[in-house]
Amino acid sequence: MKTVTDEEFGRPIGGSGARPQAVSSRLARSGRVLLSPRAGWLVVGILMCVAAFLTTHLIGAKSLWLDEAMSARIAQLDPVDGVRATYATPTPGAMALYYLILHFWSAVSRDETWLRMLSAICAVAAIPLVYLLGSRLIGRTAGITAATVVALSPFVVAQGQQARPYALVVLISTVLTLTFYSAMKSGSLRIWLLYAAVATAGMYVHTTVAYLIAAQGGVAGVDLILFRRDSSPTIARRATAAAIIVLASLPLAGQFLVPTSAGLAWIGPSTIRKVQTTMTALTGGTTLLAVTGASILAIPFVGWSWSRRGRGLEFSILIAASVAPIVLELLVSLARPMFIQRYLTMAVPGLALVIASAVELLATWRPTVGTTATTPSSRRSAMVRVAAWAVIVVLSLGSVGAVYGPSPEQWRTAVEMVGAEARPGDAVIVYPDWARVPFDYYASRQPIFREITPVFPSIGWGQYLPDKGPSLETSLSNAKQTGRVWLIYRSGDTVPKDDAKLLASFVSCGTIQSENTFPDVRVVLVDFPATPCHVAK
């Protein structure tokens, strides 16, 4: 049986009457410059340099937002307390491994830039692995296309600038798919055990990696049913890997037992509009969404082309890495809303491969077979690929500028203002209580806050938030005795009616001395008279 080369992707063999050997030789010569291993890795090196610049540019300029501050706070705890803290969150156990990695990383520094550099490194490190995955599944030119998509993706660049686990998810999802492909090809027990280890690590970096694992498990199961029904050793190896993954994931089962109202209640229902907005943010913009959408529509034609050449396994892995995890999460979100762009990060490498496969299909497609074209097929293929790369580069770089916009939550500015105008003996109330985490990150660094009393939540500066503490009503009653109180609100949060009434009554007892509004943060200074005032319930 003749082995089909990467350059022959999508091309009918011998369709022009030429001998297969002649076709293969001609195509190899035409693609030598673009497809040689040395040239491919050179391009990957350039992409890594570009990605390194994009992800580190102004990486420390923005204030930490709420979730980043939570990363910094949990990473500050010792490993045992850090793991316990992850199980006290609304999603028990989620990201435990990421927090553990960040703990050792932050031992060098707790500065915003250093905390975020871990994500930047992960984003850059994913590029050569995406190239390697694309080269194995499709071909070297497709690997370059996929690597280009990931390197310049506004979404990946944005995640590479945050102290959150999503850049690491891009990296580990690529490793997971590479390992899965190797395990399916070789069938070695050692590789399947390695796959189980990577899958387990991925779920503890972020539990949404489970959707990718589920999709790949489906591929392995269908493959057994269709092609390896009587292969007992093969069944045993895959069952062993599956058992390890299931057992290792049991400590994460608590996430599905937590009521939706206490977990991801802030995520709205998965309406058509919400899905469109989420996919636009994931792909990096409206034009890039159109490119991705067109590539997804080309999947049936890619599948037809690959199946004709015995590449059904590769096509199945492509679907399992891209569309399948998104569909699975969308189906779950119909009952338990969680469909947001960062929870779909595990599908980013797969979507890059979908775009790459569509480009290769277009580059190797012949509109006419058996006729003499004015432009040699090899030259046309090269022109299509170069044009596709140019489009990807222009669209991506045109959208990536939005990554460097203003910080969505200006906690650093708010704390600096309070620190500059505060007096010893002042009190601070941060509402809601969990918004204290980003405020505390900056407040605990300023000496003036050692002389300012935190009354809600009532814990010392630099301490981790307890599960429970004095109620808001009790804290407000105590705060009136201090004279001047700084009220720090996180804007955009829905305030329960009872809390809103308490806060309004509290402010009405004093005189507002100043009021400042920053992006997503509001700061109000209230001065209370010596005469006590009752806070209404």
RAUR-V792738 format. One record per residue. N is the residue number from 0. RES is the residue in three letters. SS is DSSP state (h for helix, s for strand, l for the rest). NEAR is the number of other ideal C-beta (glycine too) atoms within 12 Angstrom. Layout:
# RAUR-V792738
n-><N & N>
res-><RES & RES>
ss-><SS & SS>
near-><NEAR & NEAR>
This chain:
# RAUR-V792738
n-><0 & 1 & 2 & 3 & 4 & 5 & 6 & 7 & 8 & 9 & 10 & 11 & 12 & 13 & 14 & 15 & 16 & 17 & 18 & 19 & 20 & 21 & 22 & 23 & 24 & 25 & 26 & 27 & 28 & 29 & 30 & 31 & 32 & 33 & 34 & 35 & 36 & 37 & 38 & 39 & 40 & 41 & 42 & 43 & 44 & 45 & 46 & 47 & 48 & 49 & 50 & 51 & 52 & 53 & 54 & 55 & 56 & 57 & 58 & 59 & 60 & 61 & 62 & 63 & 64 & 65 & 66 & 67 & 68 & 69 & 70 & 71 & 72 & 73 & 74 & 75 & 76 & 77 & 78 & 79 & 80 & 81 & 82 & 83 & 84 & 85 & 86 & 87 & 88 & 89 & 90 & 91 & 92 & 93 & 94 & 95 & 96 & 97 & 98 & 99 & 100 & 101 & 102 & 103 & 104 & 105 & 106 & 107 & 108 & 109 & 110 & 111 & 112 & 113 & 114 & 115 & 116 & 117 & 118 & 119 & 120 & 121 & 122 & 123 & 124 & 125 & 126 & 127 & 128 & 129 & 130 & 131 & 132 & 133 & 134 & 135 & 136 & 137 & 138 & 139 & 140 & 141 & 142 & 143 & 144 & 145 & 146 & 147 & 148 & 149 & 150 & 151 & 152 & 153 & 154 & 155 & 156 & 157 & 158 & 159 & 160 & 161 & 162 & 163 & 164 & 165 & 166 & 167 & 168 & 169 & 170 & 171 & 172 & 173 & 174 & 175 & 176 & 177 & 178 & 179 & 180 & 181 & 182 & 183 & 184 & 185 & 186 & 187 & 188 & 189 & 190 & 191 & 192 & 193 & 194 & 195 & 196 & 197 & 198 & 199 & 200 & 201 & 202 & 203 & 204 & 205 & 206 & 207 & 208 & 209 & 210 & 211 & 212 & 213 & 214 & 215 & 216 & 217 & 218 & 219 & 220 & 221 & 222 & 223 & 224 & 225 & 226 & 227 & 228 & 229 & 230 & 231 & 232 & 233 & 234 & 235 & 236 & 237 & 238 & 239 & 240 & 241 & 242 & 243 & 244 & 245 & 246 & 247 & 248 & 249 & 250 & 251 & 252 & 253 & 254 & 255 & 256 & 257 & 258 & 259 & 260 & 261 & 262 & 263 & 264 & 265 & 266 & 267 & 268 & 269 & 270 & 271 & 272 & 273 & 274 & 275 & 276 & 277 & 278 & 279 & 280 & 281 & 282 & 283 & 284 & 285 & 286 & 287 & 288 & 289 & 290 & 291 & 292 & 293 & 294 & 295 & 296 & 297 & 298 & 299 & 300 & 301 & 302 & 303 & 304 & 305 & 306 & 307 & 308 & 309 & 310 & 311 & 312 & 313 & 314 & 315 & 316 & 317 & 318 & 319 & 320 & 321 & 322 & 323 & 324 & 325 & 326 & 327 & 328 & 329 & 330 & 331 & 332 & 333 & 334 & 335 & 336 & 337 & 338 & 339 & 340 & 341 & 342 & 343 & 344 & 345 & 346 & 347 & 348 & 349 & 350 & 351 & 352 & 353 & 354 & 355 & 356 & 357 & 358 & 359 & 360 & 361 & 362 & 363 & 364 & 365 & 366 & 367 & 368 & 369 & 370 & 371 & 372 & 373 & 374 & 375 & 376 & 377 & 378 & 379 & 380 & 381 & 382 & 383 & 384 & 385 & 386 & 387 & 388 & 389 & 390 & 391 & 392 & 393 & 394 & 395 & 396 & 397 & 398 & 399 & 400 & 401 & 402 & 403 & 404 & 405 & 406 & 407 & 408 & 409 & 410 & 411 & 412 & 413 & 414 & 415 & 416 & 417 & 418 & 419 & 420 & 421 & 422 & 423 & 424 & 425 & 426 & 427 & 428 & 429 & 430 & 431 & 432 & 433 & 434 & 435 & 436 & 437 & 438 & 439 & 440 & 441 & 442 & 443 & 444 & 445 & 446 & 447 & 448 & 449 & 450 & 451 & 452 & 453 & 454 & 455 & 456 & 457 & 458 & 459 & 460 & 461 & 462 & 463 & 464 & 465 & 466 & 467 & 468 & 469 & 470 & 471 & 472 & 473 & 474 & 475 & 476 & 477 & 478 & 479 & 480 & 481 & 482 & 483 & 484 & 485 & 486 & 487 & 488 & 489 & 490 & 491 & 492 & 493 & 494 & 495 & 496 & 497 & 498 & 499 & 500 & 501 & 502 & 503 & 504 & 505 & 506 & 507 & 508 & 509 & 510 & 511 & 512 & 513 & 514 & 515 & 516 & 517 & 518 & 519 & 520 & 521 & 522 & 523 & 524 & 525 & 526 & 527 & 528 & 529 & 530 & 531 & 532 & 533 & 534 & 535 & 536>
res-><MET & LYS & THR & VAL & THR & ASP & GLU & GLU & PHE & GLY & ARG & PRO & ILE & GLY & GLY & SER & GLY & ALA & ARG & PRO & GLN & ALA & VAL & SER & SER & ARG & LEU & ALA & ARG & SER & GLY & ARG & VAL & LEU & LEU & SER & PRO & ARG & ALA & GLY & TRP & LEU & VAL & VAL & GLY & ILE & LEU & MET & CYS & VAL & ALA & ALA & PHE & LEU & THR & THR & HIS & LEU & ILE & GLY & ALA & LYS & SER & LEU & TRP & LEU & ASP & GLU & ALA & MET & SER & ALA & ARG & ILE & ALA & GLN & LEU & ASP & PRO & VAL & ASP & GLY & VAL & ARG & ALA & THR & TYR & ALA & THR & PRO & THR & PRO & GLY & ALA & MET & ALA & LEU & TYR & TYR & LEU & ILE & LEU & HIS & PHE & TRP & SER & ALA & VAL & SER & ARG & ASP & GLU & THR & TRP & LEU & ARG & MET & LEU & SER & ALA & ILE & CYS & ALA & VAL & ALA & ALA & ILE & PRO & LEU & VAL & TYR & LEU & LEU & GLY & SER & ARG & LEU & ILE & GLY & ARG & THR & ALA & GLY & ILE & THR & ALA & ALA & THR & VAL & VAL & ALA & LEU & SER & PRO & PHE & VAL & VAL & ALA & GLN & GLY & GLN & GLN & ALA & ARG & PRO & TYR & ALA & LEU & VAL & VAL & LEU & ILE & SER & THR & VAL & LEU & THR & LEU & THR & PHE & TYR & SER & ALA & MET & LYS & SER & GLY & SER & LEU & ARG & ILE & TRP & LEU & LEU & TYR & ALA & ALA & VAL & ALA & THR & ALA & GLY & MET & TYR & VAL & HIS & THR & THR & VAL & ALA & TYR & LEU & ILE & ALA & ALA & GLN & GLY & GLY & VAL & ALA & GLY & VAL & ASP & LEU & ILE & LEU & PHE & ARG & ARG & ASP & SER & SER & PRO & THR & ILE & ALA & ARG & ARG & ALA & THR & ALA & ALA & ALA & ILE & ILE & VAL & LEU & ALA & SER & LEU & PRO & LEU & ALA & GLY & GLN & PHE & LEU & VAL & PRO & THR & SER & ALA & GLY & LEU & ALA & TRP & ILE & GLY & PRO & SER & THR & ILE & ARG & LYS & VAL & GLN & THR & THR & MET & THR & ALA & LEU & THR & GLY & GLY & THR & THR & LEU & LEU & ALA & VAL & THR & GLY & ALA & SER & ILE & LEU & ALA & ILE & PRO & PHE & VAL & GLY & TRP & SER & TRP & SER & ARG & ARG & GLY & ARG & GLY & LEU & GLU & PHE & SER & ILE & LEU & ILE & ALA & ALA & SER & VAL & ALA & PRO & ILE & VAL & LEU & GLU & LEU & LEU & VAL & SER & LEU & ALA & ARG & PRO & MET & PHE & ILE & GLN & ARG & TYR & LEU & THR & MET & ALA & VAL & PRO & GLY & LEU & ALA & LEU & VAL & ILE & ALA & SER & ALA & VAL & GLU & LEU & LEU & ALA & THR & TRP & ARG & PRO & THR & VAL & GLY & THR & THR & ALA & THR & THR & PRO & SER & SER & ARG & ARG & SER & ALA & MET & VAL & ARG & VAL & ALA & ALA & TRP & ALA & VAL & ILE & VAL & VAL & LEU & SER & LEU & GLY & SER & VAL & GLY & ALA & VAL & TYR & GLY & PRO & SER & PRO & GLU & GLN & TRP & ARG & THR & ALA & VAL & GLU & MET & VAL & GLY & ALA & GLU & ALA & ARG & PRO & GLY & ASP & ALA & VAL & ILE & VAL & TYR & PRO & ASP & TRP & ALA & ARG & VAL & PRO & PHE & ASP & TYR & TYR & ALA & SER & ARG & GLN & PRO & ILE & PHE & ARG & GLU & ILE & THR & PRO & VAL & PHE & PRO & SER & ILE & GLY & TRP & GLY & GLN & TYR & LEU & PRO & ASP & LYS & GLY & PRO & SER & LEU & GLU & THR & SER & LEU & SER & ASN & ALA & LYS & GLN & THR & GLY & ARG & VAL & TRP & LEU & ILE & TYR & ARG & SER & GLY & ASP & THR & VAL & PRO & LYS & ASP & ASP & ALA & LYS & LEU & LEU & ALA & SER & PHE & VAL & SER & CYS & GLY & THR & ILE & GLN & SER & GLU & ASN & THR & PHE & PRO & ASP & VAL & ARG & VAL & VAL & LEU & VAL & ASP & PHE & PRO & ALA & THR & PRO & CYS & HIS & VAL & ALA & LYS>
ss-><l & l & l & l & l & h & h & h & l & l & l & l & l & l & l & l & l & l & l & h & h & h & h & h & h & h & h & h & h & h & l & h & h & h & h & l & h & h & h & h & h & h & h & h & h & h & h & h & h & h & h & h & h & h & h & h & l & l & l & l & l & l & l & l & l & h & h & h & h & h & h & h & h & h & h & h & l & l & h & h & h & h & h & h & h & h & l & l & l & l & l & l & l & l & l & h & h & h & h & h & h & h & h & h & h & l & l & l & l & l & l & h & h & h & h & h & h & h & h & h & h & h & h & h & h & h & h & h & h & h & h & h & h & h & h & h & h & l & l & h & h & h & h & h & h & h & h & h & h & h & h & h & l & h & h & h & h & h & h & l & l & l & l & l & l & h & h & h & h & h & h & h & h & h & h & h & h & h & h & h & h & h & h & h & h & h & l & l & h & h & h & h & h & h & h & h & h & h & h & h & h & h & h & h & h & l & l & l & h & h & h & h & h & h & h & h & h & h & h & h & h & h & h & h & h & h & h & l & l & l & l & h & h & h & h & h & h & h & h & h & h & h & h & h & h & h & h & h & h & h & h & h & h & h & h & h & l & l & l & h & h & h & l & l & l & l & l & l & l & l & l & h & h & h & h & h & h & h & h & h & h & h & h & l & l & h & h & h & h & h & h & h & h & h & h & h & h & l & h & h & h & h & h & h & h & h & h & l & l & l & l & h & h & h & h & h & h & h & h & h & h & l & h & h & h & h & h & h & h & h & h & h & h & h & h & l & l & l & l & l & h & h & h & h & h & h & h & h & h & h & h & h & h & h & h & h & h & h & h & h & h & h & h & h & l & l & l & l & l & l & l & l & l & l & l & l & h & h & h & h & h & h & h & h & h & h & h & h & h & h & h & h & h & h & h & h & h & h & h & h & h & h & h & h & l & l & l & l & l & l & h & h & h & h & h & h & h & h & h & h & h & l & l & l & l & l & s & s & s & s & s & l & h & h & h & h & h & h & h & h & h & h & h & l & l & l & h & h & h & h & h & l & s & s & s & s & l & l & l & l & l & l & l & l & l & l & l & l & l & l & l & h & h & h & h & h & h & h & h & h & h & h & l & s & s & s & s & s & s & s & l & l & l & l & l & l & h & h & h & h & h & h & h & h & h & h & h & h & l & s & s & s & s & s & s & s & s & s & l & l & s & s & s & s & s & s & s & s & l & l & l & l & l & l & l & l & l>
near-><7 & 14 & 14 & 27 & 29 & 37 & 35 & 39 & 43 & 38 & 36 & 24 & 30 & 18 & 22 & 22 & 14 & 21 & 14 & 22 & 16 & 15 & 28 & 24 & 18 & 24 & 36 & 22 & 20 & 29 & 36 & 21 & 20 & 35 & 35 & 20 & 20 & 14 & 20 & 32 & 22 & 20 & 34 & 34 & 21 & 24 & 38 & 30 & 17 & 28 & 42 & 25 & 24 & 36 & 42 & 27 & 23 & 23 & 34 & 24 & 20 & 30 & 32 & 42 & 34 & 34 & 32 & 38 & 39 & 39 & 42 & 41 & 38 & 41 & 40 & 31 & 27 & 17 & 21 & 15 & 20 & 32 & 26 & 20 & 32 & 39 & 26 & 26 & 32 & 25 & 32 & 25 & 35 & 42 & 42 & 39 & 34 & 43 & 42 & 31 & 31 & 41 & 31 & 17 & 29 & 30 & 17 & 15 & 19 & 27 & 20 & 33 & 25 & 23 & 39 & 41 & 28 & 43 & 42 & 38 & 27 & 40 & 50 & 36 & 31 & 47 & 46 & 32 & 36 & 48 & 44 & 33 & 43 & 45 & 34 & 30 & 45 & 47 & 44 & 38 & 44 & 48 & 44 & 48 & 52 & 53 & 46 & 42 & 49 & 54 & 47 & 44 & 49 & 40 & 46 & 51 & 43 & 40 & 45 & 45 & 43 & 46 & 48 & 40 & 47 & 44 & 45 & 43 & 46 & 55 & 43 & 39 & 51 & 47 & 35 & 48 & 50 & 36 & 38 & 44 & 36 & 25 & 36 & 36 & 20 & 17 & 26 & 20 & 21 & 17 & 24 & 35 & 22 & 24 & 39 & 35 & 24 & 36 & 42 & 33 & 33 & 43 & 41 & 35 & 42 & 40 & 41 & 42 & 48 & 37 & 40 & 50 & 42 & 31 & 37 & 46 & 35 & 26 & 33 & 37 & 24 & 23 & 29 & 25 & 16 & 14 & 20 & 21 & 13 & 10 & 17 & 12 & 16 & 26 & 23 & 17 & 29 & 36 & 22 & 24 & 38 & 29 & 20 & 26 & 35 & 22 & 17 & 26 & 30 & 18 & 21 & 33 & 20 & 23 & 33 & 22 & 16 & 22 & 13 & 22 & 12 & 16 & 22 & 29 & 18 & 20 & 25 & 19 & 20 & 29 & 16 & 12 & 13 & 22 & 27 & 19 & 20 & 31 & 34 & 26 & 30 & 39 & 41 & 39 & 30 & 20 & 21 & 37 & 28 & 20 & 36 & 39 & 23 & 22 & 38 & 31 & 17 & 28 & 29 & 19 & 25 & 40 & 27 & 19 & 34 & 33 & 17 & 20 & 28 & 16 & 30 & 23 & 31 & 37 & 35 & 35 & 43 & 47 & 36 & 41 & 46 & 44 & 36 & 35 & 41 & 38 & 26 & 31 & 38 & 29 & 20 & 27 & 28 & 17 & 15 & 25 & 26 & 37 & 38 & 29 & 35 & 31 & 40 & 44 & 48 & 48 & 47 & 53 & 50 & 48 & 46 & 52 & 52 & 45 & 50 & 47 & 49 & 42 & 43 & 45 & 38 & 33 & 41 & 41 & 25 & 28 & 15 & 15 & 17 & 13 & 12 & 13 & 16 & 10 & 16 & 17 & 33 & 30 & 21 & 25 & 36 & 27 & 20 & 29 & 38 & 24 & 18 & 33 & 32 & 18 & 28 & 39 & 28 & 19 & 28 & 37 & 27 & 19 & 31 & 33 & 18 & 20 & 35 & 22 & 16 & 18 & 29 & 24 & 35 & 30 & 41 & 32 & 29 & 41 & 38 & 24 & 29 & 38 & 28 & 18 & 19 & 34 & 22 & 15 & 19 & 31 & 37 & 44 & 45 & 47 & 36 & 28 & 30 & 28 & 37 & 40 & 38 & 40 & 53 & 37 & 41 & 36 & 39 & 30 & 23 & 24 & 13 & 25 & 30 & 19 & 19 & 35 & 30 & 37 & 37 & 39 & 33 & 27 & 27 & 21 & 30 & 24 & 21 & 32 & 31 & 16 & 15 & 11 & 22 & 20 & 20 & 32 & 24 & 20 & 34 & 38 & 28 & 24 & 41 & 31 & 23 & 30 & 24 & 32 & 44 & 46 & 41 & 47 & 34 & 33 & 25 & 18 & 22 & 13 & 20 & 13 & 11 & 16 & 26 & 19 & 19 & 30 & 34 & 21 & 23 & 36 & 31 & 19 & 27 & 32 & 18 & 21 & 22 & 21 & 18 & 26 & 19 & 27 & 22 & 26 & 38 & 34 & 38 & 32 & 31 & 34 & 24 & 30 & 14 & 12 & 10 & 14 & 21 & 15 & 31 & 18 & 17>
